Amino acid sequence: MMKMKAMNKTTKTNFITYLLVIVIYIVVQTLVMSGSMSSLMQGLLVPLCAYVILAVSLNLTVGILGELSLGHAGFMCVGAFSSAFFSKCMVDVIPSAGLRFFFALLIGAVTAGVFGILIGIPVLRLKGDYLAIVTLAFGEIIKNIVNIMFIGKDANGFHFSTKDAVSLGMEPDGVIIVNGPQGITGTPKDSTFTIGVILILITLFIVLNLIHSRSGRAIMAIRDNRIAAESVGINVTKYKMMAFSVSAALAGVAGVIYAHNLATLTAQPKNFGYNMSIMILVFVVLGGIGNIRGSIIAAIVLTLLPELLRGLSDYRMLIYAIVLIVMMLYNWSPKAIQWRKKYLYFLKFKVEEEV
């Protein structure tokens, strides 16, 4: 009976999370169709979906696994460039935009997941600050490697160089696909807000089901006490690798929808550098470590807030900083936590009385 009650509570919590995303989608679509939303805000919708996926997936590593990773922008970069490369090459071969984008999503997720495994094998032996430093270095290495890559295609096949476009030695009819620091130009703009919301729901389904599964309980046991987890026969390496690779693959998915929303995809510090990794970590910390719904809300609020306050140019960053402090206090202050528990208990008691 207790097990059934706990299961119902979990299902109810997950349902509220899904419902939150669907309600936000309906509200936004209503605003767009009525013309109440500016074109600038509409342009933020697809990147916002990418940020939500990144925040939820990073919470799997930071909140559920308990490891501090700062390489999430690197996995996003891998997913973005591998999928954009595929789409650019297949734009004439696969005329169906939906089918091509579906394959691009698979390629981005798988490539980022494979990188997650390759990086995770040596990196997950480290802990704390050391793990953060190594994953941060990985993100920077990926960005810099992409910036020196030149790839072209002609009748003879693909050509690769790390020097410049002239060194590719292509035929006159050849096309440069990856042009070093100038990135990939002409990627099909297949990403939409609707697709982004569907991918958010899929991400939530994967993450929430993993958390509440047997594997998820093993991952949280490792987080709480690694020695105790090992003593009862939990394969620490296996479950840490599972969480890290799933998180990396989902970051790759975020990279795919981000890449297919831009006319030109470049690996700049602002979109794939350590600032992006730290921004995603801020979403996770402010939303509450281990709180998936909180990550969604924090990503939405902190992405839209600077644009909503653009009219208050003199006070914009001041208000933004105040919101950050308030959110931090609300989530982490002992008094605020005590008040929330008391309030929620009172609310639950009142509901049970009415029933």
Disulfide bonds with the S-S distance in Angstrom:
none
